[in-house]
Amino acid sequence: MRAVRVHAYHEDPTIDDIPEPTIQGPLDVIIKVGGAGVCRTDLHIINGDWAEAMAPELPYVIGHENAGWVHEIGEGVTNVA
Ligand SMILES: [Zn+2]
């Protein structure tokens, strides 16, 4: 799958091919993203503004303003299908 990743602060993120996600726990939900937005939080991460507070491991996949379809659910998920 493709993902936008930050490799270094203050540099443009890149679109990379990364492994497909897998269910890791009973409450996980994997979404097939249909659309993704960028918000100020992503820009803070790119700029390294929160590097000390969040300490994200680089490369870091940005983007959390997403919409899509449920692709796979963990065994404990009961509210989406
Ligand atoms: Zn946001």
PDB file of the backbone (N, CA, C, O) and the ligand in Angstrom, with CONECT records:
HET     ZN  A 101       1
ATOM      1  N   MET A   1       0.848  -1.172   0.000  1.00  0.00           N
ATOM      2  CA  MET A   1       0.000   0.000   0.000  1.00  0.00           C
ATOM      3  C   MET A   1       0.891   1.231   0.000  1.00  0.00           C
ATOM      4  O   MET A   1       2.076   1.161   0.328  1.00  0.00           O
ATOM      5  N   ARG A   2       0.302   2.353  -0.372  1.00  0.00           N
ATOM      6  CA  ARG A   2       1.058   3.596  -0.372  1.00  0.00           C
ATOM      7  C   ARG A   2       0.710   4.400   0.882  1.00  0.00           C
ATOM      8  O   ARG A   2      -0.426   4.378   1.355  1.00  0.00           O
ATOM      9  N   ALA A   3       1.704   5.103   1.404  1.00  0.00           N
ATOM     10  CA  ALA A   3       1.504   5.925   2.593  1.00  0.00           C
ATOM     11  C   ALA A   3       2.396   7.158   2.488  1.00  0.00           C
ATOM     12  O   ALA A   3       3.487   7.107   1.919  1.00  0.00           O
ATOM     13  N   VAL A   4       1.915   8.261   3.044  1.00  0.00           N
ATOM     14  CA  VAL A   4       2.723   9.480   3.109  1.00  0.00           C
ATOM     15  C   VAL A   4       3.522   9.422   4.401  1.00  0.00           C
ATOM     16  O   VAL A   4       2.963   9.334   5.494  1.00  0.00           O
ATOM     17  N   ARG A   5       4.858   9.472   4.253  1.00  0.00           N
ATOM     18  CA  ARG A   5       5.702   9.319   5.443  1.00  0.00           C
ATOM     19  C   ARG A   5       6.687  10.470   5.581  1.00  0.00           C
ATOM     20  O   ARG A   5       7.237  10.986   4.609  1.00  0.00           O
ATOM     21  N   VAL A   6       6.880  10.845   6.845  1.00  0.00           N
ATOM     22  CA  VAL A   6       7.894  11.830   7.217  1.00  0.00           C
ATOM     23  C   VAL A   6       9.171  11.059   7.522  1.00  0.00           C
ATOM     24  O   VAL A   6       9.199  10.189   8.393  1.00  0.00           O
ATOM     25  N   HIS A   7      10.231  11.396   6.783  1.00  0.00           N
ATOM     26  CA  HIS A   7      11.526  10.740   7.019  1.00  0.00           C
ATOM     27  C   HIS A   7      12.458  11.611   7.846  1.00  0.00           C
ATOM     28  O   HIS A   7      13.323  11.109   8.564  1.00  0.00           O
ATOM     29  N   ALA A   8      12.271  12.937   7.735  1.00  0.00           N
ATOM     30  CA  ALA A   8      13.091  13.877   8.497  1.00  0.00           C
ATOM     31  C   ALA A   8      12.281  15.153   8.694  1.00  0.00           C
ATOM     32  O   ALA A   8      11.513  15.547   7.817  1.00  0.00           O
ATOM     33  N   TYR A   9      12.449  15.790   9.833  1.00  0.00           N
ATOM     34  CA  TYR A   9      11.723  17.024  10.115  1.00  0.00           C
ATOM     35  C   TYR A   9      12.185  18.131   9.176  1.00  0.00           C
ATOM     36  O   TYR A   9      13.347  18.181   8.773  1.00  0.00           O
ATOM     37  N   HIS A  10      11.270  19.001   8.841  1.00  0.00           N
ATOM     38  CA  HIS A  10      11.516  20.163   7.973  1.00  0.00           C
ATOM     39  C   HIS A  10      11.809  19.765   6.526  1.00  0.00           C
ATOM     40  O   HIS A  10      12.335  20.571   5.759  1.00  0.00           O
ATOM     41  N   GLU A  11      11.477  18.540   6.152  1.00  0.00           N
ATOM     42  CA  GLU A  11      11.599  18.101   4.759  1.00  0.00           C
ATOM     43  C   GLU A  11      10.236  17.611   4.294  1.00  0.00           C
ATOM     44  O   GLU A  11       9.425  17.143   5.093  1.00  0.00           O
ATOM     45  N   ASP A  12       9.992  17.726   2.979  1.00  0.00           N
ATOM     46  CA  ASP A  12       8.725  17.253   2.442  1.00  0.00           C
ATOM     47  C   ASP A  12       8.582  15.759   2.692  1.00  0.00           C
ATOM     48  O   ASP A  12       9.538  15.006   2.507  1.00  0.00           O
ATOM     49  N   PRO A  13       7.380  15.315   3.117  1.00  0.00           N
ATOM     50  CA  PRO A  13       7.148  13.871   3.237  1.00  0.00           C
ATOM     51  C   PRO A  13       7.122  13.238   1.849  1.00  0.00           C
ATOM     52  O   PRO A  13       6.975  13.931   0.843  1.00  0.00           O
ATOM     53  N   THR A  14       7.264  11.927   1.805  1.00  0.00           N
ATOM     54  CA  THR A  14       7.261  11.216   0.528  1.00  0.00           C
ATOM     55  C   THR A  14       6.164  10.154   0.537  1.00  0.00           C
ATOM     56  O   THR A  14       5.725   9.695   1.592  1.00  0.00           O
ATOM     57  N   ILE A  15       5.739   9.782  -0.656  1.00  0.00           N
ATOM     58  CA  ILE A  15       4.766   8.699  -0.806  1.00  0.00           C
ATOM     59  C   ILE A  15       5.561   7.419  -1.009  1.00  0.00           C
ATOM     60  O   ILE A  15       6.291   7.264  -1.988  1.00  0.00           O
ATOM     61  N   ASP A  16       5.397   6.507  -0.057  1.00  0.00           N
ATOM     62  CA  ASP A  16       6.193   5.281  -0.035  1.00  0.00           C
ATOM     63  C   ASP A  16       5.293   4.054  -0.143  1.00  0.00           C
ATOM     64  O   ASP A  16       4.126   4.095   0.245  1.00  0.00           O
ATOM     65  N   ASP A  17       5.836   2.980  -0.664  1.00  0.00           N
ATOM     66  CA  ASP A  17       5.175   1.674  -0.609  1.00  0.00           C
ATOM     67  C   ASP A  17       5.568   1.012   0.700  1.00  0.00           C
ATOM     68  O   ASP A  17       6.753   0.854   0.993  1.00  0.00           O
ATOM     69  N   ILE A  18       4.570   0.625   1.488  1.00  0.00           N
ATOM     70  CA  ILE A  18       4.817  -0.030   2.770  1.00  0.00           C
ATOM     71  C   ILE A  18       3.955  -1.291   2.849  1.00  0.00           C
ATOM     72  O   ILE A  18       2.996  -1.424   2.089  1.00  0.00           O
ATOM     73  N   PRO A  19       4.278  -2.213   3.751  1.00  0.00           N
ATOM     74  CA  PRO A  19       3.468  -3.431   3.878  1.00  0.00           C
ATOM     75  C   PRO A  19       2.025  -3.115   4.290  1.00  0.00           C
ATOM     76  O   PRO A  19       1.762  -2.136   4.988  1.00  0.00           O
ATOM     77  N   GLU A  20       1.105  -3.965   3.842  1.00  0.00           N
ATOM     78  CA  GLU A  20      -0.291  -3.842   4.262  1.00  0.00           C
ATOM     79  C   GLU A  20      -0.371  -4.031   5.774  1.00  0.00           C
ATOM     80  O   GLU A  20       0.359  -4.850   6.333  1.00  0.00           O
ATOM     81  N   PRO A  21      -1.261  -3.275   6.450  1.00  0.00           N
ATOM     82  CA  PRO A  21      -1.416  -3.481   7.894  1.00  0.00           C
ATOM     83  C   PRO A  21      -2.105  -4.810   8.174  1.00  0.00           C
ATOM     84  O   PRO A  21      -2.828  -5.343   7.332  1.00  0.00           O
ATOM     85  N   THR A  22      -1.866  -5.333   9.373  1.00  0.00           N
ATOM     86  CA  THR A  22      -2.531  -6.562   9.798  1.00  0.00           C
ATOM     87  C   THR A  22      -3.168  -6.312  11.156  1.00  0.00           C
ATOM     88  O   THR A  22      -2.734  -5.439  11.907  1.00  0.00           O
ATOM     89  N   ILE A  23      -4.189  -7.078  11.459  1.00  0.00           N
ATOM     90  CA  ILE A  23      -4.837  -6.989  12.760  1.00  0.00           C
ATOM     91  C   ILE A  23      -3.837  -7.425  13.828  1.00  0.00           C
ATOM     92  O   ILE A  23      -3.274  -8.517  13.749  1.00  0.00           O
ATOM     93  N   GLN A  24      -3.619  -6.570  14.824  1.00  0.00           N
ATOM     94  CA  GLN A  24      -2.667  -6.858  15.903  1.00  0.00           C
ATOM     95  C   GLN A  24      -3.360  -7.181  17.222  1.00  0.00           C
ATOM     96  O   GLN A  24      -2.781  -7.835  18.088  1.00  0.00           O
ATOM     97  N   GLY A  25      -4.593  -6.724  17.371  1.00  0.00           N
ATOM     98  CA  GLY A  25      -5.300  -6.941  18.628  1.00  0.00           C
ATOM     99  C   GLY A  25      -6.789  -7.111  18.383  1.00  0.00           C
ATOM    100  O   GLY A  25      -7.267  -6.826  17.285  1.00  0.00           O
ATOM    101  N   PRO A  26      -7.539  -7.574  19.393  1.00  0.00           N
ATOM    102  CA  PRO A  26      -8.955  -7.892  19.207  1.00  0.00           C
ATOM    103  C   PRO A  26      -9.835  -6.687  18.871  1.00  0.00           C
ATOM    104  O   PRO A  26     -10.916  -6.851  18.306  1.00  0.00           O
ATOM    105  N   LEU A  27      -9.388  -5.497  19.209  1.00  0.00           N
ATOM    106  CA  LEU A  27     -10.219  -4.320  18.938  1.00  0.00           C
ATOM    107  C   LEU A  27      -9.736  -3.521  17.730  1.00  0.00           C
ATOM    108  O   LEU A  27     -10.209  -2.408  17.499  1.00  0.00           O
ATOM    109  N   ASP A  28      -8.805  -4.072  16.961  1.00  0.00           N
ATOM    110  CA  ASP A  28      -8.300  -3.362  15.773  1.00  0.00           C
ATOM    111  C   ASP A  28      -9.328  -3.380  14.639  1.00  0.00           C
ATOM    112  O   ASP A  28     -10.102  -4.325  14.485  1.00  0.00           O
ATOM    113  N   VAL A  29      -9.307  -2.327  13.870  1.00  0.00           N
ATOM    114  CA  VAL A  29     -10.122  -2.219  12.657  1.00  0.00           C
ATOM    115  C   VAL A  29      -9.201  -1.693  11.558  1.00  0.00           C
ATOM    116  O   VAL A  29      -8.528  -0.678  11.739  1.00  0.00           O
ATOM    117  N   ILE A  30      -9.175  -2.371  10.441  1.00  0.00           N
ATOM    118  CA  ILE A  30      -8.400  -1.899   9.282  1.00  0.00           C
ATOM    119  C   ILE A  30      -9.377  -1.286   8.288  1.00  0.00           C
ATOM    120  O   ILE A  30     -10.354  -1.912   7.878  1.00  0.00           O
ATOM    121  N   ILE A  31      -9.087  -0.055   7.915  1.00  0.00           N
ATOM    122  CA  ILE A  31      -9.931   0.701   6.988  1.00  0.00           C
ATOM    123  C   ILE A  31      -9.234   0.797   5.642  1.00  0.00           C
ATOM    124  O   ILE A  31      -8.045   1.105   5.568  1.00  0.00           O
ATOM    125  N   LYS A  32      -9.971   0.534   4.592  1.00  0.00           N
ATOM    126  CA  LYS A  32      -9.490   0.798   3.226  1.00  0.00           C
ATOM    127  C   LYS A  32      -9.803   2.261   2.954  1.00  0.00           C
ATOM    128  O   LYS A  32     -10.959   2.625   2.738  1.00  0.00           O
ATOM    129  N   VAL A  33      -8.777   3.095   2.965  1.00  0.00           N
ATOM    130  CA  VAL A  33      -8.978   4.548   2.905  1.00  0.00           C
ATOM    131  C   VAL A  33      -9.444   4.959   1.505  1.00  0.00           C
ATOM    132  O   VAL A  33      -8.840   4.606   0.492  1.00  0.00           O
ATOM    133  N   GLY A  34     -10.528   5.711   1.493  1.00  0.00           N
ATOM    134  CA  GLY A  34     -11.048   6.246   0.237  1.00  0.00           C
ATOM    135  C   GLY A  34     -10.657   7.692   0.022  1.00  0.00           C
ATOM    136  O   GLY A  34     -10.562   8.159  -1.113  1.00  0.00           O
ATOM    137  N   GLY A  35     -10.430   8.400   1.119  1.00  0.00           N
ATOM    138  CA  GLY A  35     -10.021   9.798   1.039  1.00  0.00           C
ATOM    139  C   GLY A  35      -9.284  10.183   2.299  1.00  0.00           C
ATOM    140  O   GLY A  35      -9.640   9.745   3.393  1.00  0.00           O
ATOM    141  N   ALA A  36      -8.258  11.001   2.152  1.00  0.00           N
ATOM    142  CA  ALA A  36      -7.455  11.406   3.298  1.00  0.00           C
ATOM    143  C   ALA A  36      -7.190  12.905   3.224  1.00  0.00           C
ATOM    144  O   ALA A  36      -6.904  13.450   2.158  1.00  0.00           O
ATOM    145  N   GLY A  37      -7.290  13.550   4.369  1.00  0.00           N
ATOM    146  CA  GLY A  37      -7.016  14.972   4.433  1.00  0.00           C
ATOM    147  C   GLY A  37      -5.753  15.237   5.233  1.00  0.00           C
ATOM    148  O   GLY A  37      -5.192  14.339   5.861  1.00  0.00           O
ATOM    149  N   VAL A  38      -5.327  16.467   5.195  1.00  0.00           N
ATOM    150  CA  VAL A  38      -4.174  16.916   5.981  1.00  0.00           C
ATOM    151  C   VAL A  38      -4.686  17.954   6.959  1.00  0.00           C
ATOM    152  O   VAL A  38      -5.444  18.845   6.575  1.00  0.00           O
ATOM    153  N   CYS A  39      -4.283  17.853   8.216  1.00  0.00           N
ATOM    154  CA  CYS A  39      -4.683  18.865   9.185  1.00  0.00           C
ATOM    155  C   CYS A  39      -3.435  19.463   9.820  1.00  0.00           C
ATOM    156  O   CYS A  39      -2.313  19.049   9.530  1.00  0.00           O
ATOM    157  N   ARG A  40      -3.650  20.432  10.682  1.00  0.00           N
ATOM    158  CA  ARG A  40      -2.538  21.160  11.298  1.00  0.00           C
ATOM    159  C   ARG A  40      -1.633  20.217  12.095  1.00  0.00           C
ATOM    160  O   ARG A  40      -0.425  20.440  12.177  1.00  0.00           O
ATOM    161  N   THR A  41      -2.205  19.179  12.676  1.00  0.00           N
ATOM    162  CA  THR A  41      -1.405  18.210  13.423  1.00  0.00           C
ATOM    163  C   THR A  41      -0.327  17.602  12.528  1.00  0.00           C
ATOM    164  O   THR A  41       0.819  17.451  12.949  1.00  0.00           O
ATOM    165  N   ASP A  42      -0.693  17.255  11.298  1.00  0.00           N
ATOM    166  CA  ASP A  42       0.289  16.688  10.365  1.00  0.00           C
ATOM    167  C   ASP A  42       1.410  17.686  10.103  1.00  0.00           C
ATOM    168  O   ASP A  42       2.580  17.309  10.039  1.00  0.00           O
ATOM    169  N   LEU A  43       1.054  18.955   9.953  1.00  0.00           N
ATOM    170  CA  LEU A  43       2.071  19.977   9.694  1.00  0.00           C
ATOM    171  C   LEU A  43       2.989  20.157  10.901  1.00  0.00           C
ATOM    172  O   LEU A  43       4.191  20.374  10.742  1.00  0.00           O
ATOM    173  N   HIS A  44       2.418  20.065  12.123  1.00  0.00           N
ATOM    174  CA  HIS A  44       3.258  20.126  13.338  1.00  0.00           C
ATOM    175  C   HIS A  44       4.258  18.970  13.351  1.00  0.00           C
ATOM    176  O   HIS A  44       5.425  19.153  13.696  1.00  0.00           O
ATOM    177  N   ILE A  45       3.790  17.780  12.971  1.00  0.00           N
ATOM    178  CA  ILE A  45       4.682  16.609  12.962  1.00  0.00           C
ATOM    179  C   ILE A  45       5.801  16.816  11.941  1.00  0.00           C
ATOM    180  O   ILE A  45       6.969  16.563  12.237  1.00  0.00           O
ATOM    181  N   ILE A  46       5.445  17.276  10.737  1.00  0.00           N
ATOM    182  CA  ILE A  46       6.456  17.510   9.692  1.00  0.00           C
ATOM    183  C   ILE A  46       7.489  18.527  10.163  1.00  0.00           C
ATOM    184  O   ILE A  46       8.683  18.380   9.905  1.00  0.00           O
ATOM    185  N   ASN A  47       7.014  19.557  10.854  1.00  0.00           N
ATOM    186  CA  ASN A  47       7.926  20.611  11.322  1.00  0.00           C
ATOM    187  C   ASN A  47       8.725  20.213  12.562  1.00  0.00           C
ATOM    188  O   ASN A  47       9.625  20.942  12.979  1.00  0.00           O
ATOM    189  N   GLY A  48       8.401  19.062  13.151  1.00  0.00           N
ATOM    190  CA  GLY A  48       9.106  18.618  14.344  1.00  0.00           C
ATOM    191  C   GLY A  48       8.704  19.384  15.594  1.00  0.00           C
ATOM    192  O   GLY A  48       9.402  19.332  16.607  1.00  0.00           O
ATOM    193  N   ASP A  49       7.567  20.106  15.528  1.00  0.00           N
ATOM    194  CA  ASP A  49       7.133  20.922  16.665  1.00  0.00           C
ATOM    195  C   ASP A  49       6.876  20.097  17.920  1.00  0.00           C
ATOM    196  O   ASP A  49       7.067  20.571  19.040  1.00  0.00           O
ATOM    197  N   TRP A  50       6.437  18.848  17.714  1.00  0.00           N
ATOM    198  CA  TRP A  50       6.087  18.019  18.858  1.00  0.00           C
ATOM    199  C   TRP A  50       7.062  16.857  19.028  1.00  0.00           C
ATOM    200  O   TRP A  50       6.745  15.874  19.697  1.00  0.00           O
ATOM    201  N   ALA A  51       8.235  16.966  18.432  1.00  0.00           N
ATOM    202  CA  ALA A  51       9.193  15.857  18.453  1.00  0.00           C
ATOM    203  C   ALA A  51       9.524  15.425  19.877  1.00  0.00           C
ATOM    204  O   ALA A  51       9.574  14.230  20.168  1.00  0.00           O
ATOM    205  N   GLU A  52       9.751  16.391  20.767  1.00  0.00           N
ATOM    206  CA  GLU A  52      10.112  16.034  22.143  1.00  0.00           C
ATOM    207  C   GLU A  52       8.931  15.452  22.888  1.00  0.00           C
ATOM    208  O   GLU A  52       9.092  14.506  23.658  1.00  0.00           O
ATOM    209  N   ALA A  53       7.739  16.004  22.671  1.00  0.00           N
ATOM    210  CA  ALA A  53       6.563  15.557  23.412  1.00  0.00           C
ATOM    211  C   ALA A  53       6.051  14.210  22.906  1.00  0.00           C
ATOM    212  O   ALA A  53       5.689  13.348  23.706  1.00  0.00           O
ATOM    213  N   MET A  54       6.016  14.020  21.574  1.00  0.00           N
ATOM    214  CA  MET A  54       5.450  12.803  20.997  1.00  0.00           C
ATOM    215  C   MET A  54       6.511  11.766  20.681  1.00  0.00           C
ATOM    216  O   MET A  54       6.245  10.566  20.747  1.00  0.00           O
ATOM    217  N   ALA A  55       7.710  12.214  20.340  1.00  0.00           N
ATOM    218  CA  ALA A  55       8.812  11.333  19.949  1.00  0.00           C
ATOM    219  C   ALA A  55       8.379  10.296  18.919  1.00  0.00           C
ATOM    220  O   ALA A  55       8.598   9.101  19.118  1.00  0.00           O
ATOM    221  N   PRO A  56       7.766  10.738  17.816  1.00  0.00           N
ATOM    222  CA  PRO A  56       7.370   9.743  16.808  1.00  0.00           C
ATOM    223  C   PRO A  56       8.594   9.088  16.175  1.00  0.00           C
ATOM    224  O   PRO A  56       9.587   9.753  15.880  1.00  0.00           O
ATOM    225  N   GLU A  57       8.507   7.787  15.972  1.00  0.00           N
ATOM    226  CA  GLU A  57       9.613   7.068  15.332  1.00  0.00           C
ATOM    227  C   GLU A  57       9.555   7.346  13.828  1.00  0.00           C
ATOM    228  O   GLU A  57       8.527   7.119  13.192  1.00  0.00           O
ATOM    229  N   LEU A  58      10.648   7.833  13.269  1.00  0.00           N
ATOM    230  CA  LEU A  58      10.724   8.115  11.838  1.00  0.00           C
ATOM    231  C   LEU A  58      11.263   6.901  11.088  1.00  0.00           C
ATOM    232  O   LEU A  58      12.124   6.205  11.627  1.00  0.00           O
ATOM    233  N   PRO A  59      10.800   6.612   9.875  1.00  0.00           N
ATOM    234  CA  PRO A  59       9.764   7.355   9.171  1.00  0.00           C
ATOM    235  C   PRO A  59       8.384   7.155   9.816  1.00  0.00           C
ATOM    236  O   PRO A  59       8.073   6.086  10.341  1.00  0.00           O
ATOM    237  N   TYR A  60       7.583   8.198   9.762  1.00  0.00           N
ATOM    238  CA  TYR A  60       6.287   8.228  10.431  1.00  0.00           C
ATOM    239  C   TYR A  60       5.181   8.437   9.402  1.00  0.00           C
ATOM    240  O   TYR A  60       5.245   9.369   8.600  1.00  0.00           O
ATOM    241  N   VAL A  61       4.168   7.575   9.423  1.00  0.00           N
ATOM    242  CA  VAL A  61       3.025   7.707   8.511  1.00  0.00           C
ATOM    243  C   VAL A  61       2.108   8.791   9.065  1.00  0.00           C
ATOM    244  O   VAL A  61       1.596   8.674  10.178  1.00  0.00           O
ATOM    245  N   ILE A  62       1.903   9.854   8.274  1.00  0.00           N
ATOM    246  CA  ILE A  62       0.993  10.911   8.707  1.00  0.00           C
ATOM    247  C   ILE A  62      -0.381  10.686   8.086  1.00  0.00           C
ATOM    248  O   ILE A  62      -0.561   9.864   7.187  1.00  0.00           O
ATOM    249  N   GLY A  63      -1.332  11.440   8.597  1.00  0.00           N
ATOM    250  CA  GLY A  63      -2.688  11.379   8.064  1.00  0.00           C
ATOM    251  C   GLY A  63      -3.610  10.660   9.012  1.00  0.00           C
ATOM    252  O   GLY A  63      -3.496   9.446   9.184  1.00  0.00           O
ATOM    253  N   HIS A  64      -4.519  11.378   9.628  1.00  0.00           N
ATOM    254  CA  HIS A  64      -5.485  10.763  10.524  1.00  0.00           C
ATOM    255  C   HIS A  64      -6.874  11.327  10.278  1.00  0.00           C
ATOM    256  O   HIS A  64      -7.795  11.065  11.051  1.00  0.00           O
ATOM    257  N   GLU A  65      -7.036  12.102   9.205  1.00  0.00           N
ATOM    258  CA  GLU A  65      -8.338  12.657   8.841  1.00  0.00           C
ATOM    259  C   GLU A  65      -8.828  11.850   7.635  1.00  0.00           C
ATOM    260  O   GLU A  65      -8.894  12.358   6.516  1.00  0.00           O
ATOM    261  N   ASN A  66      -9.167  10.593   7.885  1.00  0.00           N
ATOM    262  CA  ASN A  66      -9.448   9.666   6.799  1.00  0.00           C
ATOM    263  C   ASN A  66     -10.900   9.206   6.803  1.00  0.00           C
ATOM    264  O   ASN A  66     -11.575   9.225   7.832  1.00  0.00           O
ATOM    265  N   ALA A  67     -11.357   8.797   5.640  1.00  0.00           N
ATOM    266  CA  ALA A  67     -12.665   8.165   5.495  1.00  0.00           C
ATOM    267  C   ALA A  67     -12.492   6.985   4.549  1.00  0.00           C
ATOM    268  O   ALA A  67     -11.681   7.026   3.624  1.00  0.00           O
ATOM    269  N   GLY A  68     -13.269   5.932   4.797  1.00  0.00           N
ATOM    270  CA  GLY A  68     -13.140   4.770   3.925  1.00  0.00           C
ATOM    271  C   GLY A  68     -14.108   3.683   4.317  1.00  0.00           C
ATOM    272  O   GLY A  68     -15.184   3.944   4.855  1.00  0.00           O
ATOM    273  N   TRP A  69     -13.704   2.449   4.035  1.00  0.00           N
ATOM    274  CA  TRP A  69     -14.553   1.293   4.236  1.00  0.00           C
ATOM    275  C   TRP A  69     -13.862   0.311   5.179  1.00  0.00           C
ATOM    276  O   TRP A  69     -12.641   0.152   5.151  1.00  0.00           O
ATOM    277  N   VAL A  70     -14.669  -0.341   6.012  1.00  0.00           N
ATOM    278  CA  VAL A  70     -14.122  -1.366   6.906  1.00  0.00           C
ATOM    279  C   VAL A  70     -13.637  -2.531   6.047  1.00  0.00           C
ATOM    280  O   VAL A  70     -14.386  -3.095   5.250  1.00  0.00           O
ATOM    281  N   HIS A  71     -12.354  -2.878   6.234  1.00  0.00           N
ATOM    282  CA  HIS A  71     -11.731  -3.944   5.447  1.00  0.00           C
ATOM    283  C   HIS A  71     -11.595  -5.230   6.262  1.00  0.00           C
ATOM    284  O   HIS A  71     -11.806  -6.331   5.754  1.00  0.00           O
ATOM    285  N   GLU A  72     -11.236  -5.066   7.546  1.00  0.00           N
ATOM    286  CA  GLU A  72     -11.028  -6.233   8.403  1.00  0.00           C
ATOM    287  C   GLU A  72     -11.216  -5.787   9.844  1.00  0.00           C
ATOM    288  O   GLU A  72     -10.886  -4.650  10.184  1.00  0.00           O
ATOM    289  N   ILE A  73     -11.742  -6.663  10.700  1.00  0.00           N
ATOM    290  CA  ILE A  73     -11.936  -6.321  12.107  1.00  0.00           C
ATOM    291  C   ILE A  73     -11.329  -7.399  12.996  1.00  0.00           C
ATOM    292  O   ILE A  73     -11.222  -8.564  12.613  1.00  0.00           O
ATOM    293  N   GLY A  74     -10.933  -6.972  14.204  1.00  0.00           N
ATOM    294  CA  GLY A  74     -10.469  -7.921  15.198  1.00  0.00           C
ATOM    295  C   GLY A  74     -11.624  -8.684  15.795  1.00  0.00           C
ATOM    296  O   GLY A  74     -12.781  -8.294  15.637  1.00  0.00           O
ATOM    297  N   GLU A  75     -11.316  -9.780  16.488  1.00  0.00           N
ATOM    298  CA  GLU A  75     -12.374 -10.673  16.998  1.00  0.00           C
ATOM    299  C   GLU A  75     -13.253 -10.027  18.067  1.00  0.00           C
ATOM    300  O   GLU A  75     -14.350 -10.518  18.333  1.00  0.00           O
ATOM    301  N   GLY A  76     -12.795  -8.937  18.683  1.00  0.00           N
ATOM    302  CA  GLY A  76     -13.591  -8.284  19.719  1.00  0.00           C
ATOM    303  C   GLY A  76     -14.408  -7.115  19.226  1.00  0.00           C
ATOM    304  O   GLY A  76     -15.106  -6.483  20.018  1.00  0.00           O
ATOM    305  N   VAL A  77     -14.347  -6.808  17.959  1.00  0.00           N
ATOM    306  CA  VAL A  77     -15.082  -5.673  17.402  1.00  0.00           C
ATOM    307  C   VAL A  77     -16.518  -6.092  17.101  1.00  0.00           C
ATOM    308  O   VAL A  77     -16.763  -7.062  16.385  1.00  0.00           O
ATOM    309  N   THR A  78     -17.461  -5.333  17.667  1.00  0.00           N
ATOM    310  CA  THR A  78     -18.873  -5.698  17.476  1.00  0.00           C
ATOM    311  C   THR A  78     -19.703  -4.556  16.893  1.00  0.00           C
ATOM    312  O   THR A  78     -20.871  -4.748  16.556  1.00  0.00           O
ATOM    313  N   ASN A  79     -19.105  -3.367  16.773  1.00  0.00           N
ATOM    314  CA  ASN A  79     -19.925  -2.215  16.372  1.00  0.00           C
ATOM    315  C   ASN A  79     -19.723  -1.787  14.917  1.00  0.00           C
ATOM    316  O   ASN A  79     -20.371  -0.838  14.475  1.00  0.00           O
ATOM    317  N   VAL A  80     -18.858  -2.446  14.166  1.00  0.00           N
ATOM    318  CA  VAL A  80     -18.732  -2.211  12.732  1.00  0.00           C
ATOM    319  C   VAL A  80     -18.539  -3.561  12.052  1.00  0.00           C
ATOM    320  O   VAL A  80     -18.123  -4.531  12.687  1.00  0.00           O
ATOM    321  N   ALA A  81     -18.835  -3.616  10.789  1.00  0.00           N
ATOM    322  CA  ALA A  81     -18.691  -4.874  10.043  1.00  0.00           C
ATOM    323  C   ALA A  81     -18.230  -4.555   8.627  1.00  0.00           C
ATOM    324  O   ALA A  81     -18.043  -5.464   7.819  1.00  0.00           O
TER     325      ALA A  81
HETATM  326 ZN    ZN A 101      -6.442  16.298  12.676  1.00  0.00          ZN2+
END
